[in-house]
Amino acid sequence: MVATAESTLDKIQEHLRPLEKALEEVNDSLVQLEKKLDEVRAYLTKTELEALDLARRIREEKHEINELRHQIKKHDHLLREIDPKTAPREYQRILEERDEMAVKLEERLRELERLREQYDELIERENALLGEEVELEQEYDQLKARYDKLLKQISRLARTLEQRVRDIRAKYY
């Protein structure tokens, strides 16, 4: 009878070993996945901060563009009111200032377009990172469910093993 009891215990332990190994592997995978999730989230946060900074710069650029447009309109109004024959120097100075502002306006518009393109790229990157985060979280949830299932199986076998040991002790000791 002792041999039969030992055989039963050995069989239970044989079932436990692969479960314990699988549990270790799943746990290692969970740790790796957590690290990857942390990296993705950190990069996502960095990207979001960059996008916020770019949005601020775009607003500032728009404000400067509006200011330049307003100044150009003022200069255009002055040019209409000044007679170039009676005040040629004043007319020329205002004309040159307006032309300089028009050049600055074009530069600002190009810069605004460049910033918008950068912003769009950041938003695309952010969306990709959000998608990756969702996929990783789903994978994590699946692994966690597998981990929990393995723990339950090990717990059930451990309880069975404990019960068998108690039965053997009660019977033979």
MDTraj code that builds the backbone (N, CA, C; nanometers):
import mdtraj as md
import numpy as np

residues = "MET VAL ALA THR ALA GLU SER THR LEU ASP LYS ILE GLN GLU HIS LEU ARG PRO LEU GLU LYS ALA LEU GLU GLU VAL ASN ASP SER LEU VAL GLN LEU GLU LYS LYS LEU ASP GLU VAL ARG ALA TYR LEU THR LYS THR GLU LEU GLU ALA LEU ASP LEU ALA ARG ARG ILE ARG GLU GLU LYS HIS GLU ILE ASN GLU LEU ARG HIS GLN ILE LYS LYS HIS ASP HIS LEU LEU ARG GLU ILE ASP PRO LYS THR ALA PRO ARG GLU TYR GLN ARG ILE LEU GLU GLU ARG ASP GLU MET ALA VAL LYS LEU GLU GLU ARG LEU ARG GLU LEU GLU ARG LEU ARG GLU GLN TYR ASP GLU LEU ILE GLU ARG GLU ASN ALA LEU LEU GLY GLU GLU VAL GLU LEU GLU GLN GLU TYR ASP GLN LEU LYS ALA ARG TYR ASP LYS LEU LEU LYS GLN ILE SER ARG LEU ALA ARG THR LEU GLU GLN ARG VAL ARG ASP ILE ARG ALA LYS TYR TYR".split()
xyz = np.array([
    [0.0800, -0.1191, 0.0000],
    [0.0000, 0.0000, 0.0000],
    [0.0846, 0.1260, 0.0000],
    [0.1977, 0.1215, 0.0708],
    [0.2858, 0.2383, 0.0739],
    [0.3372, 0.2665, -0.0659],
    [0.3700, 0.1617, -0.1415],
    [0.4184, 0.1786, -0.2784],
    [0.3104, 0.2422, -0.3653],
    [0.1870, 0.2016, -0.3473],
    [0.0769, 0.2593, -0.4247],
    [0.0585, 0.4065, -0.3891],
    [0.0693, 0.4385, -0.2625],
    [0.0553, 0.5774, -0.2177],
    [0.1678, 0.6628, -0.2745],
    [0.2913, 0.6081, -0.2705],
    [0.4048, 0.6823, -0.3264],
    [0.3883, 0.7006, -0.4761],
    [0.3384, 0.5990, -0.5427],
    [0.3140, 0.6075, -0.6867],
    [0.2115, 0.7168, -0.7179],
    [0.1080, 0.7235, -0.6390],
    [0.0048, 0.8266, -0.6582],
    [0.0640, 0.9658, -0.6370],
    [0.1460, 0.9782, -0.5320],
    [0.2102, 1.1072, -0.5055],
    [0.3038, 1.1463, -0.6196],
    [0.3783, 1.0482, -0.6700],
    [0.4688, 1.0755, -0.7829],
    [0.3909, 1.1235, -0.9054],
    [0.2768, 1.0608, -0.9310],
    [0.1947, 1.1012, -1.0464],
    [0.1445, 1.2453, -1.0305],
    [0.1039, 1.2779, -0.9106],
    [0.0558, 1.4146, -0.8861],
    [0.1702, 1.5137, -0.9058],
    [0.2881, 1.4788, -0.8548],
    [0.4034, 1.5673, -0.8710],
    [0.4442, 1.5785, -1.0181],
    [0.4285, 1.4711, -1.0944],
    [0.4575, 1.4764, -1.2380],
    [0.3638, 1.5744, -1.3083],
    [0.2403, 1.5817, -1.2621],
    [0.1456, 1.6785, -1.3191],
    [0.1787, 1.8218, -1.2748],
    [0.2337, 1.8332, -1.1552],
    [0.2665, 1.9653, -1.1019],
    [0.3855, 2.0295, -1.1739],
    [0.4877, 1.9517, -1.2050],
    [0.6107, 2.0070, -1.2647],
    [0.5849, 2.0842, -1.3939],
    [0.5156, 2.0261, -1.4918],
    [0.4933, 2.1040, -1.6148],
    [0.4056, 2.2277, -1.5910],
    [0.3130, 2.2154, -1.4961],
    [0.2299, 2.3320, -1.4652],
    [0.3137, 2.4434, -1.4027],
    [0.4034, 2.4050, -1.3127],
    [0.4909, 2.5044, -1.2505],
    [0.5819, 2.5692, -1.3547],
    [0.6333, 2.4880, -1.4475],
    [0.7193, 2.5406, -1.5543],
    [0.6399, 2.6355, -1.6441],
    [0.5191, 2.5958, -1.6795],
    [0.4334, 2.6816, -1.7624],
    [0.4012, 2.8115, -1.6885],
    [0.3788, 2.8011, -1.5581],
    [0.3504, 2.9191, -1.4772],
    [0.4695, 3.0152, -1.4780],
    [0.5894, 2.9611, -1.4641],
    [0.7107, 3.0435, -1.4701],
    [0.7235, 3.1132, -1.6049],
    [0.6995, 3.0380, -1.7130],
    [0.7101, 3.0955, -1.8476],
    [0.6078, 3.2071, -1.8682],
    [0.4854, 3.1833, -1.8240],
    [0.3812, 3.2857, -1.8378],
    [0.4175, 3.4074, -1.7531],
    [0.4682, 3.3833, -1.6336],
    [0.5087, 3.4938, -1.5471],
    [0.6202, 3.5755, -1.6123],
    [0.7198, 3.5082, -1.6706],
    [0.8277, 3.5786, -1.7412],
    [0.7716, 3.6607, -1.8572],
    [0.6772, 3.6018, -1.9295],
    [0.6139, 3.6743, -2.0407],
    [0.5381, 3.7966, -1.9896],
    [0.4710, 3.7810, -1.8773],
    [0.3989, 3.8940, -1.8178],
    [0.4950, 4.0065, -1.7794],
    [0.6080, 3.9702, -1.7218],
    [0.7078, 4.0707, -1.6829],
    [0.7589, 4.1443, -1.8064],
    [0.7915, 4.0685, -1.9121],
    [0.8388, 4.1307, -2.0364],
    [0.7318, 4.2214, -2.0963],
    [0.6098, 4.1754, -2.0936],
    [0.4987, 4.2530, -2.1490],
    [0.4766, 4.3814, -2.0689],
    [0.4894, 4.3717, -1.9372],
    [0.4767, 4.4908, -1.8531],
    [0.5849, 4.5922, -1.8876],
    [0.7075, 4.5446, -1.9099],
    [0.8172, 4.6347, -1.9479],
    [0.7868, 4.7027, -2.0810],
    [0.7403, 4.6229, -2.1770],
    [0.7090, 4.6787, -2.3082],
    [0.5942, 4.7795, -2.2982],
    [0.4929, 4.7465, -2.2194],
    [0.3811, 4.8395, -2.1978],
    [0.4304, 4.9698, -2.1352],
    [0.5190, 4.9586, -2.0373],
    [0.5747, 5.0784, -1.9739],
    [0.6508, 5.1632, -2.0754],
    [0.7292, 5.0974, -2.1626],
    [0.8040, 5.1699, -2.2653],
    [0.7090, 5.2397, -2.3622],
    [0.6067, 5.1676, -2.4063],
    [0.5100, 5.2258, -2.5002],
    [0.4385, 5.3435, -2.4345],
    [0.3998, 5.3273, -2.3094],
    [0.3296, 5.4357, -2.2396],
    [0.4210, 5.5567, -2.2192],
    [0.5478, 5.5320, -2.1886],
    [0.6419, 5.6436, -2.1720],
    [0.6595, 5.7176, -2.3047],
    [0.6745, 5.6418, -2.4130],
    [0.6904, 5.7032, -2.5451],
    [0.5620, 5.7757, -2.5857],
    [0.4489, 5.7187, -2.5494],
    [0.3195, 5.7820, -2.5777],
    [0.3088, 5.9153, -2.5031],
    [0.3477, 5.9158, -2.3775],
    [0.3448, 6.0389, -2.2984],
    [0.4369, 6.1439, -2.3595],
    [0.5559, 6.1009, -2.3985],
    [0.6515, 6.1925, -2.4622],
    [0.5916, 6.2496, -2.5906],
    [0.5295, 6.1647, -2.6701],
    [0.4679, 6.2083, -2.7957],
    [0.3537, 6.3055, -2.7686],
    [0.2726, 6.2751, -2.6679],
    [0.1621, 6.3646, -2.6330],
    [0.2137, 6.5014, -2.5893],
    [0.3217, 6.5029, -2.5118],
    [0.3800, 6.6302, -2.4684],
    [0.4356, 6.7083, -2.5873],
    [0.5003, 6.6373, -2.6795],
    [0.5503, 6.7029, -2.8006],
    [0.4351, 6.7615, -2.8812],
    [0.3258, 6.6868, -2.8915],
    [0.2090, 6.7347, -2.9667],
    [0.1494, 6.8585, -2.8994],
    [0.1435, 6.8585, -2.7673],
    [0.0928, 6.9760, -2.6956],
    [0.1828, 7.0971, -2.7187],
    [0.3134, 7.0742, -2.7155],
    [0.4081, 7.1828, -2.7409],
    [0.3920, 7.2360, -2.8832],
    [0.3779, 7.1448, -2.9783],
    [0.3584, 7.1877, -3.1169],
    [0.2273, 7.2639, -3.1336],
    [0.1235, 7.2192, -3.0676],
    [-0.0051, 7.2893, -3.0753],
    [0.0096, 7.4320, -3.0214],
    [0.0854, 7.4465, -2.9136],
    [0.1114, 7.5795, -2.8579],
    [0.1885, 7.6647, -2.9583],
    [0.2918, 7.6069, -3.0190],
    [0.3710, 7.6805, -3.1183],
    [0.2861, 7.7185, -3.2397],
    [0.1946, 7.6302, -3.2794],
    [0.1055, 7.6605, -3.3923],
    [0.0160, 7.7797, -3.3567],
    [-0.0370, 7.7800, -3.2349],
    [-0.1204, 7.8935, -3.1917],
    [-0.0400, 8.0235, -3.1928],
    [0.0834, 8.0168, -3.1419],
    [0.1690, 8.1354, -3.1414],
    [0.1971, 8.1827, -3.2839],
    [0.2247, 8.0874, -3.3710],
    [0.2537, 8.1201, -3.5107],
    [0.1319, 8.1848, -3.5765],
    [0.0141, 8.1305, -3.5507],
    [-0.1090, 8.1896, -3.6055],
    [-0.1276, 8.3324, -3.5546],
    [-0.0983, 8.3517, -3.4268],
    [-0.1109, 8.4855, -3.3683],
    [-0.0160, 8.5826, -3.4388],
    [0.1083, 8.5407, -3.4581],
    [0.2057, 8.6266, -3.5265],
    [0.1627, 8.6543, -3.6707],
    [0.1083, 8.5543, -3.7371],
    [0.0594, 8.5721, -3.8750],
    [-0.0540, 8.6741, -3.8774],
    [-0.1448, 8.6623, -3.7834],
    [-0.2558, 8.7582, -3.7765],
    [-0.2057, 8.9000, -3.7483],
    [-0.1059, 8.9100, -3.6604],
    [-0.0462, 9.0413, -3.6329],
    [0.0168, 9.0996, -3.7590],
    [0.0915, 9.0167, -3.8317],
    [0.1538, 9.0645, -3.9561],
    [0.0480, 9.1067, -4.0578],
    [-0.0557, 9.0290, -4.0717],
    [-0.1635, 9.0641, -4.1653],
    [-0.2273, 9.1978, -4.1267],
    [-0.2470, 9.2151, -3.9977],
    [-0.3052, 9.3401, -3.9498],
    [-0.2123, 9.4578, -3.9820],
    [-0.0831, 9.4405, -3.9577],
    [0.0135, 9.5471, -3.9872],
    [0.0188, 9.5768, -4.1371],
    [0.0135, 9.4729, -4.2183],
    [0.0146, 9.4921, -4.3644],
    [-0.1091, 9.5706, -4.4074],
    [-0.2239, 9.5379, -4.3502],
    [-0.3467, 9.6118, -4.3827],
    [-0.3332, 9.7590, -4.3440],
    [-0.2745, 9.7831, -4.2248],
    [-0.2533, 9.9216, -4.1819],
    [-0.1640, 9.9958, -4.2815],
    [-0.0559, 9.9281, -4.3217],
    [0.0366, 9.9904, -4.4168],
    [-0.0317, 10.0128, -4.5514],
    [-0.1117, 9.9170, -4.5954],
    [-0.1856, 9.9348, -4.7215],
    [-0.2787, 10.0561, -4.7116],
    [-0.3442, 10.0701, -4.5971],
    [-0.4334, 10.1845, -4.5765],
    [-0.3538, 10.3152, -4.5812],
    [-0.2375, 10.3169, -4.5143],
    [-0.1528, 10.4368, -4.5171],
    [-0.1062, 10.4681, -4.6592],
    [-0.0703, 10.3645, -4.7333],
    [-0.0233, 10.3852, -4.8708],
    [-0.1332, 10.4455, -4.9580],
    [-0.2565, 10.4104, -4.9321],
    [-0.3672, 10.4674, -5.0098],
    [-0.3899, 10.6149, -4.9738],
    [-0.3578, 10.6483, -4.8490],
    [-0.3811, 10.7855, -4.8044],
    [-0.2670, 10.8810, -4.8382],
    [-0.1470, 10.8283, -4.8530],
    [-0.0308, 10.9136, -4.8805],
    [-0.0157, 10.9315, -5.0308],
    [0.0130, 11.0543, -5.0676],
    [0.0389, 11.0839, -5.2089],
    [0.1883, 11.0628, -5.2324],
    [0.2262, 10.9673, -5.3208],
    [0.3682, 10.9397, -5.3421],
    [0.4436, 11.0603, -5.3992],
    [0.3747, 11.1556, -5.4587],
    [0.4426, 11.2711, -5.5184],
    [0.4727, 11.3773, -5.4136],
    [0.3856, 11.3924, -5.3156],
    [0.4086, 11.4962, -5.2143],
    [0.4956, 11.4459, -5.0985],
    [0.4915, 11.3163, -5.0698],
    [0.5737, 11.2596, -4.9608],
    [0.6401, 11.1311, -5.0099],
    [0.7341, 11.1431, -5.1056],
    [0.7931, 11.0219, -5.1636],
    [0.8725, 10.9374, -5.0634],
    [0.9443, 11.0033, -4.9738],
    [1.0251, 10.9265, -4.8768],
    [0.9346, 10.8490, -4.7811],
    [0.8354, 10.9140, -4.7294],
    [0.7411, 10.8490, -4.6377],
    [0.6698, 10.7349, -4.7083],
    [0.6277, 10.7591, -4.8305],
    [0.5590, 10.6561, -4.9087],
    [0.6519, 10.5367, -4.9310],
    [0.7764, 10.5646, -4.9691],
    [0.8744, 10.4586, -4.9955],
    [0.9044, 10.3791, -4.8684],
    [0.9191, 10.4492, -4.7559],
    [0.9476, 10.3819, -4.6283],
    [0.8324, 10.2878, -4.5912],
    [0.7121, 10.3341, -4.6006],
    [0.5947, 10.2516, -4.5671],
    [0.5831, 10.1346, -4.6639],
    [0.6103, 10.1600, -4.7916],
    [0.6062, 10.0535, -4.8926],
    [0.7100, 9.9456, -4.8624],
    [0.8313, 9.9877, -4.8270],
    [0.9377, 9.8913, -4.7942],
    [0.9033, 9.8119, -4.6679],
    [0.8491, 9.8802, -4.5672],
    [0.8083, 9.8106, -4.4446],
    [0.7010, 9.7068, -4.4752],
    [0.6042, 9.7480, -4.5558],
    [0.4972, 9.6550, -4.5923],
    [0.5531, 9.5353, -4.6688],
    [0.6465, 9.5597, -4.7617],
    [0.7070, 9.4504, -4.8380],
    [0.7866, 9.3565, -4.7472],
    [0.8573, 9.4140, -4.6496],
    [0.9314, 9.3310, -4.5531],
    [0.8346, 9.2447, -4.4720],
    [0.7246, 9.3052, -4.4316],
    [0.6238, 9.2298, -4.3559],
    [0.5615, 9.1206, -4.4424],
    [0.5427, 9.1484, -4.5696],
    [0.4864, 9.0475, -4.6606],
    [0.5818, 8.9292, -4.6731],
    [0.7123, 8.9578, -4.6780],
    [0.8124, 8.8501, -4.6836],
    [0.8081, 8.7697, -4.5531],
    [0.8034, 8.8420, -4.4398],
    [0.7937, 8.7736, -4.3099],
    [0.6666, 8.6891, -4.3025],
    [0.5585, 8.7431, -4.3557],
    [0.4320, 8.6701, -4.3555],
    [0.4455, 8.5393, -4.4325],
    [0.5079, 8.5436, -4.5474],
    [0.5291, 8.4216, -4.6266],
    [0.6144, 8.3212, -4.5498],
    [0.7185, 8.3708, -4.4830],
    [0.8035, 8.2824, -4.4024],
    [0.7220, 8.2186, -4.2897],
    [0.6416, 8.2993, -4.2238],
    [0.5585, 8.2491, -4.1137],
    [0.4567, 8.1473, -4.1631],
    [0.4002, 8.1724, -4.2796],
    [0.3037, 8.0775, -4.3364],
    [0.3713, 7.9440, -4.3686],
    [0.4933, 7.9508, -4.4216],
    [0.5679, 7.8260, -4.4485],
    [0.5993, 7.7534, -4.3176],
    [0.6401, 7.8308, -4.2172],
    [0.6692, 7.7709, -4.0862],
    [0.5432, 7.7085, -4.0263],
    [0.4316, 7.7764, -4.0397],
    [0.3050, 7.7226, -3.9898],
    [0.2719, 7.5910, -4.0594],
    [0.2912, 7.5854, -4.1884],
    [0.2640, 7.4620, -4.2633],
    [0.3561, 7.3493, -4.2165],
    [0.4842, 7.3830, -4.1952],
    [0.5803, 7.2833, -4.1467],
    [0.5379, 7.2319, -4.0088],
    [0.4969, 7.3219, -3.9206],
    [0.4519, 7.2825, -3.7867],
    [0.3270, 7.1955, -3.7937],
    [0.2361, 7.2291, -3.8818],
    [0.1147, 7.1482, -3.8965],
    [0.1477, 7.0077, -3.9462],
    [0.2424, 6.9983, -4.0395],
    [0.2835, 6.8657, -4.0881],
    [0.3459, 6.7849, -3.9753],
    [0.4317, 6.8500, -3.8968],
    [0.4924, 6.7828, -3.7816],
    [0.3843, 6.7368, -3.6846],
    [0.2877, 6.8232, -3.6611],
    [0.1785, 6.7909, -3.5692],
    [0.1004, 6.6701, -3.6204],
    [0.0697, 6.6695, -3.7489],
    [-0.0027, 6.5560, -3.8076],
    [0.0764, 6.4262, -3.7914],
    [0.2095, 6.4341, -3.8117],
    [0.2946, 6.3155, -3.7938],
    [0.2896, 6.2677, -3.6489],
    [0.2945, 6.3617, -3.5552],
    [0.2871, 6.3242, -3.4134],
    [0.1530, 6.2599, -3.3797],
    [0.0469, 6.3120, -3.4358],
    [-0.0856, 6.2544, -3.4102],
    [-0.0928, 6.1128, -3.4675],
    [-0.0358, 6.0932, -3.5863],
    [-0.0320, 5.9581, -3.6446],
    [0.0480, 5.8643, -3.5552],
    [0.1632, 5.9120, -3.5069],
    [0.2465, 5.8301, -3.4183],
    [0.1705, 5.7996, -3.2892],
    [0.1022, 5.9001, -3.2359],
    [0.0249, 5.8807, -3.1132],
    [-0.0848, 5.7769, -3.1341],
    [-0.1545, 5.7847, -3.2460],
    [-0.2596, 5.6865, -3.2753],
    [-0.2020, 5.5461, -3.2880],
    [-0.0859, 5.5346, -3.3532],
    [-0.0212, 5.4034, -3.3656],
    [0.0175, 5.3500, -3.2275],
    [0.0700, 5.4375, -3.1430],
    [0.1082, 5.3964, -3.0077],
    [-0.0136, 5.3567, -2.9246],
    [-0.1218, 5.4290, -2.9411],
    [-0.2448, 5.3919, -2.8696],
    [-0.2929, 5.2544, -2.9144],
    [-0.2845, 5.2284, -3.0447],
    [-0.3223, 5.0963, -3.0963],
    [-0.2327, 4.9876, -3.0404],
    [-0.1018, 5.0166, -3.0373],
    [-0.0069, 4.9190, -2.9826],
    [-0.0338, 4.8960, -2.8339],
    [-0.0648, 5.0028, -2.7623],
    [-0.0950, 4.9903, -2.6196],
    [-0.2171, 4.9005, -2.5982],
    [-0.3205, 4.9196, -2.6779],
    [-0.4420, 4.8380, -2.6660],
    [-0.4094, 4.6915, -2.6937],
    [-0.3317, 4.6664, -2.7994],
    [-0.2943, 4.5281, -2.8326],
    [-0.2150, 4.4645, -2.7188],
    [-0.1192, 4.5392, -2.6641],
    [-0.0386, 4.4864, -2.5540],
    [-0.1243, 4.4608, -2.4300],
    [-0.2172, 4.5490, -2.4023],
    [-0.3058, 4.5280, -2.2874],
    [-0.3922, 4.4039, -2.3067],
    [-0.4397, 4.3821, -2.4291],
    [-0.5194, 4.2620, -2.4564],
    [-0.4335, 4.1371, -2.4390],
    [-0.3125, 4.1427, -2.4923],
    [-0.2213, 4.0287, -2.4777],
    [-0.1907, 4.0050, -2.3298],
    [-0.1709, 4.1140, -2.2553],
    [-0.1447, 4.1034, -2.1124],
    [-0.2633, 4.0384, -2.0412],
    [-0.3840, 4.0824, -2.0740],
    [-0.5044, 4.0255, -2.0115],
    [-0.5170, 3.8763, -2.0407],
    [-0.4845, 3.8362, -2.1641],
    [-0.4903, 3.6940, -2.2003],
    [-0.3871, 3.6138, -2.1207],
    [-0.2652, 3.6686, -2.1119],
    [-0.1616, 3.5990, -2.0345],
    [-0.1982, 3.5936, -1.8867],
    [-0.2546, 3.7005, -1.8367],
    [-0.2947, 3.7035, -1.6958],
    [-0.4027, 3.5987, -1.6697],
    [-0.4964, 3.5848, -1.7619],
    [-0.6013, 3.4828, -1.7472],
    [-0.5386, 3.3434, -1.7488],
    [-0.4412, 3.3242, -1.8370],
    [-0.3722, 3.1942, -1.8430],
    [-0.2956, 3.1694, -1.7133],
    [-0.2310, 3.2726, -1.6633],
    [-0.1574, 3.2631, -1.5380],
    [-0.2521, 3.2234, -1.4244],
    [-0.3653, 3.2904, -1.4165],
    [-0.4637, 3.2601, -1.3117],
    [-0.5152, 3.1169, -1.3241],
    [-0.5383, 3.0734, -1.4477],
    [-0.5865, 2.9363, -1.4705],
    [-0.4816, 2.8346, -1.4239],
    [-0.3552, 2.8606, -1.4572],
    [-0.2479, 2.7703, -1.4133],
    [-0.2378, 2.7683, -1.2611],
    [-0.2507, 2.8843, -1.1994],
    [-0.2465, 2.8897, -1.0528],
    [-0.3582, 2.8059, -0.9912],
    [-0.4758, 2.8134, -1.0487],
    [-0.5887, 2.7340, -0.9979],
    [-0.5611, 2.5849, -1.0133],
    [-0.5044, 2.5464, -1.1289],
    [-0.4732, 2.4047, -1.1508],
    [-0.3690, 2.3574, -1.0502],
    [-0.2666, 2.4377, -1.0290],
    [-0.1619, 2.4015, -0.9327],
    [-0.2213, 2.3939, -0.7925],
    [-0.3048, 2.4883, -0.7597],
    [-0.3679, 2.4897, -0.6279],
    [-0.4535, 2.3646, -0.6071],
    [-0.5290, 2.3285, -0.7112],
    [-0.6131, 2.2083, -0.7031],
    [-0.5264, 2.0838, -0.6831],
    [-0.4186, 2.0737, -0.7604],
    [-0.3296, 1.9577, -0.7464],
    [-0.2612, 1.9576, -0.6102],
    [-0.2236, 2.0751, -0.5622],
    [-0.1587, 2.0833, -0.4311],
    [-0.2551, 2.0389, -0.3210],
    [-0.3806, 2.0823, -0.3339],
    [-0.4799, 2.0379, -0.2345],
    [-0.4996, 1.8865, -0.2417],
    [-0.5032, 1.8333, -0.3639],
    [-0.5168, 1.6883, -0.3816],
    [-0.3977, 1.6175, -0.3184],
    [-0.2789, 1.6717, -0.3429],
    [-0.1565, 1.6141, -0.2867],
    [-0.1619, 1.6179, -0.1337],
    [-0.2005, 1.7301, -0.0772],
    [-0.2111, 1.7415, 0.0684],
    [-0.3126, 1.6419, 0.1247],
    [-0.4238, 1.6278, 0.0560],
    [-0.5270, 1.5342, 0.1018],
    [-0.4751, 1.3910, 0.0979],
    [-0.4045, 1.3575, -0.0092],
    [-0.3493, 1.2213, -0.0202],
    [-0.2476, 1.1955, 0.0901],
    [-0.1640, 1.2961, 0.1178],
    [-0.0645, 1.2803, 0.2244],
    [-0.1362, 1.2593, 0.3579],
    [-0.2394, 1.3363, 0.3841],
    [-0.3155, 1.3191, 0.5095],
    [-0.3795, 1.1800, 0.5148],
    [-0.4361, 1.1365, 0.4007],
    [-0.4989, 1.0039, 0.3961],
    [-0.3962, 0.8950, 0.4251],
    [-0.2782, 0.9081, 0.3638],
    [-0.1732, 0.8068, 0.3836],
    [-0.1278, 0.8070, 0.5290],
    [-0.1074, 0.9261, 0.5841],
    [-0.0636, 0.9334, 0.7243],
    [-0.1700, 0.8738, 0.8171],
    [-0.2928, 0.9028, 0.7889],
    [-0.4012, 0.8507, 0.8731],
    [-0.4094, 0.6993, 0.8617],
    [-0.3833, 0.6501, 0.7426],
    [-0.3977, 0.5072, 0.7202],
    [-0.2778, 0.4284, 0.7736],
    [-0.1562, 0.4831, 0.7561],
    [-0.0375, 0.4043, 0.7893],
    [0.0372, 0.4517, 0.9125],
    [0.0039, 0.5623, 0.9679],
    [0.0833, 0.6100, 1.0814],
    [0.0013, 0.6240, 1.2020],
])
top = md.Topology()
chain = top.add_chain()
for i, resn in enumerate(residues, 1):
    res = top.add_residue(resn, chain, resSeq=i)
    for name in ("N", "CA", "C"):
        top.add_atom(name, md.element.get_by_symbol(name[0]), res)
traj = md.Trajectory(xyz[None], top)
